[in-house]
Structures are given as structure tokens and as C-alpha cells.
Amino acid sequence: MRDKISIIILGLVLSLASAQAQEKDINISNQRLSSSCLTTIDIRITERLAQKKDLIINYDYGKIRREGILMNVYYSNAVGKAQWTDFPSPTNIYIMPSSILVPINRWIQNGMKTNGSWWVRIVLLKGGDC
């Protein structure tokens, strides 16, 4: 009985560790600023993400139809997340009431490498709570 419990616990730990490893490609953080919310989405361009063609990120903002949002997009390919440059043309990123569509495949066709050295940062500022 004790061995079965140990095996179950080991299986859970390993499955959680693999889920966390896959989530390292996308990191989302929210910061409350007075009466606004600053959301930062860091995306590490990897082979696993390249298989998806377009990446859909859950982002609940039903007020997009009535209220605006500010978006800036940056990329980094030199020193991990230490140095960011304005994204030359952040076209084809779509913000919808419940998600954000990110055109990973288009970026790869335009020269981004999928070896994990490229990062894209999407910064969103919206009114209201996080």
C-alpha cells in the first residue's frame, strides 16, 4: 500500500513538473496601477510554440467593444529578457473580448528563430481592475 501511494505521489510530481516546463514559454503578469491594469505577456519562441501556427492566449476583456486598450510590443533576441527593442510591425495581433491571437507562424516566416533565444513581450494597459 505504501509503495502504491509513493508511486502515485511521484507521478503527480512529475506531471506537475512537466506542465510547469511547458508554461515557461508563456508568462503573464498583471500589475494594478491606480485605476488601471498593466498586463505583461512574455512569449518565448520555441519549437513547441511554432507547431501551433497561431497562439491564442486567454485574456478576459469584454469591455474592448466600448473601451480602448493601449498595446506595445517588444522583442528580444540577444540577452534573454535583459534588453528589449520595439517590435517593428506588431500587425496581426488581435485583441478580442476573451482572448488575444498572436501570429507566431508569421513571425517565424519573417526570420524569428525557434531555438528559444527569441522573446516577444506584449504590454497592455486597460482601465479597471486586473
One Martini backbone bead per residue (centre of mass of N, CA, C, O) as a GRO file, in nm:
protein
  130
    1MET     BB    1   0.058   0.063  -0.022
    2ARG     BB    2   0.298   0.258   0.012
    3ASP     BB    3   0.405   0.224  -0.281
    4LYS     BB    4   0.154   0.334  -0.427
    5ILE     BB    5   0.164   0.617  -0.306
    6SER     BB    6   0.447   0.689  -0.408
    7ILE     BB    7   0.380   0.659  -0.709
    8ILE     BB    8   0.158   0.871  -0.720
    9ILE     BB    9   0.325   1.111  -0.620
   10LEU     BB   10   0.542   1.096  -0.839
   11GLY     BB   11   0.348   1.137  -1.079
   12LEU     BB   12   0.248   1.419  -0.994
   13VAL     BB   13   0.520   1.564  -0.989
   14LEU     BB   14   0.597   1.508  -1.286
   15SER     BB   15   0.347   1.642  -1.418
   16LEU     BB   16   0.392   1.925  -1.296
   17ALA     BB   17   0.676   1.973  -1.410
   18SER     BB   18   0.593   1.956  -1.712
   19ALA     BB   19   0.384   2.186  -1.707
   20GLN     BB   20   0.586   2.408  -1.620
   21ALA     BB   21   0.779   2.383  -1.862
   22GLN     BB   22   0.566   2.469  -2.077
   23GLU     BB   23   0.494   2.757  -1.932
   24LYS     BB   24   0.775   2.908  -1.984
   25ASP     BB   25   0.689   3.032  -2.270
   26ILE     BB   26   0.459   3.166  -2.083
   27ASN     BB   27   0.412   3.497  -1.933
   28ILE     BB   28   0.180   3.634  -1.691
   29SER     BB   29   0.126   3.975  -1.581
   30ASN     BB   30  -0.015   4.176  -1.312
   31GLN     BB   31  -0.066   4.540  -1.259
   32ARG     BB   32  -0.170   4.771  -1.042
   33LEU     BB   33  -0.281   5.110  -1.155
   34SER     BB   34  -0.482   5.243  -0.980
   35SER     BB   35  -0.734   5.240  -1.243
   36SER     BB   36  -0.542   5.012  -1.361
   37CYS     BB   37  -0.400   4.763  -1.601
   38LEU     BB   38  -0.093   4.580  -1.623
   39THR     BB   39   0.000   4.371  -1.894
   40THR     BB   40   0.236   4.098  -1.921
   41ILE     BB   41   0.358   3.920  -2.216
   42ASP     BB   42   0.568   3.641  -2.236
   43ILE     BB   43   0.731   3.502  -2.533
   44ARG     BB   44   0.877   3.200  -2.618
   45ILE     BB   45   1.039   3.093  -2.901
   46THR     BB   46   0.947   2.768  -2.998
   47GLU     BB   47   0.885   2.466  -3.128
   48ARG     BB   48   0.618   2.425  -2.979
   49LEU     BB   49   0.488   2.696  -3.077
   50ALA     BB   50   0.533   2.654  -3.389
   51GLN     BB   51   0.305   2.429  -3.417
   52LYS     BB   52   0.046   2.638  -3.384
   53LYS     BB   53   0.096   2.917  -3.548
   54ASP     BB   54  -0.137   3.016  -3.350
   55LEU     BB   55  -0.178   3.207  -3.060
   56ILE     BB   56  -0.395   3.157  -2.774
   57ILE     BB   57  -0.487   3.393  -2.525
   58ASN     BB   58  -0.618   3.438  -2.231
   59TYR     BB   59  -0.835   3.745  -2.225
   60ASP     BB   60  -1.040   3.926  -2.018
   61TYR     BB   61  -1.215   4.185  -2.232
   62GLY     BB   62  -1.533   4.286  -2.278
   63LYS     BB   63  -1.475   4.614  -2.311
   64ILE     BB   64  -1.350   4.647  -2.603
   65ARG     BB   65  -1.611   4.766  -2.745
   66ARG     BB   66  -1.606   5.046  -2.547
   67GLU     BB   67  -1.300   5.024  -2.479
   68GLY     BB   68  -0.980   5.080  -2.454
   69ILE     BB   69  -0.634   4.996  -2.552
   70LEU     BB   70  -0.296   4.956  -2.477
   71MET     BB   71  -0.021   4.868  -2.709
   72ASN     BB   72   0.291   4.698  -2.674
   73VAL     BB   73   0.580   4.579  -2.869
   74TYR     BB   74   0.843   4.341  -2.813
   75TYR     BB   75   1.192   4.236  -2.853
   76SER     BB   76   1.424   3.950  -2.799
   77ASN     BB   77   1.777   3.814  -2.904
   78ALA     BB   78   2.032   3.843  -2.695
   79VAL     BB   79   1.961   3.873  -2.348
   80GLY     BB   80   1.694   3.775  -2.327
   81LYS     BB   81   1.528   3.995  -2.087
   82ALA     BB   82   1.740   4.256  -2.083
   83GLN     BB   83   1.661   4.338  -2.394
   84TRP     BB   84   1.454   4.580  -2.564
   85THR     BB   85   1.260   4.610  -2.870
   86ASP     BB   86   1.085   4.740  -3.092
   87PHE     BB   87   0.840   4.637  -3.279
   88PRO     BB   88   0.812   4.701  -3.608
   89SER     BB   89   0.530   4.507  -3.664
   90PRO     BB   90   0.231   4.438  -3.478
   91THR     BB   91   0.077   4.277  -3.669
   92ASN     BB   92  -0.181   4.041  -3.612
   93ILE     BB   93  -0.278   4.135  -3.335
   94TYR     BB   94  -0.559   4.012  -3.151
   95ILE     BB   95  -0.815   4.170  -2.966
   96MET     BB   96  -1.049   4.013  -2.765
   97PRO     BB   97  -1.287   3.958  -2.524
   98SER     BB   98  -1.121   3.652  -2.451
   99SER     BB   99  -0.858   3.718  -2.641
  100ILE     BB  100  -0.532   3.649  -2.796
  101LEU     BB  101  -0.381   3.680  -3.112
  102VAL     BB  102  -0.075   3.515  -3.217
  103PRO     BB  103   0.160   3.521  -3.503
  104ILE     BB  104   0.398   3.302  -3.501
  105ASN     BB  105   0.434   3.205  -3.797
  106ARG     BB  106   0.495   3.482  -3.921
  107TRP     BB  107   0.754   3.539  -3.760
  108ILE     BB  108   0.911   3.294  -3.864
  109GLN     BB  109   0.895   3.375  -4.166
  110ASN     BB  110   1.054   3.660  -4.080
  111GLY     BB  111   1.310   3.514  -3.878
  112MET     BB  112   1.242   3.370  -3.638
  113LYS     BB  113   1.357   3.174  -3.391
  114THR     BB  114   1.307   2.831  -3.228
  115ASN     BB  115   1.550   2.815  -2.985
  116GLY     BB  116   1.468   3.037  -2.739
  117SER     BB  117   1.607   3.336  -2.798
  118TRP     BB  118   1.323   3.444  -2.849
  119TRP     BB  119   1.127   3.733  -2.758
  120VAL     BB  120   0.793   3.840  -2.663
  121ARG     BB  121   0.636   4.157  -2.572
  122ILE     BB  122   0.319   4.225  -2.425
  123VAL     BB  123   0.165   4.544  -2.357
  124LEU     BB  124  -0.114   4.620  -2.139
  125LEU     BB  125  -0.357   4.894  -2.109
  126LYS     BB  126  -0.626   4.914  -1.875
  127GLY     BB  127  -0.916   4.974  -1.745
  128GLY     BB  128  -0.927   4.876  -1.427
  129ASP     BB  129  -0.913   4.572  -1.319
  130CYS     BB  130  -0.725   4.261  -1.296
   0.00000   0.00000   0.00000
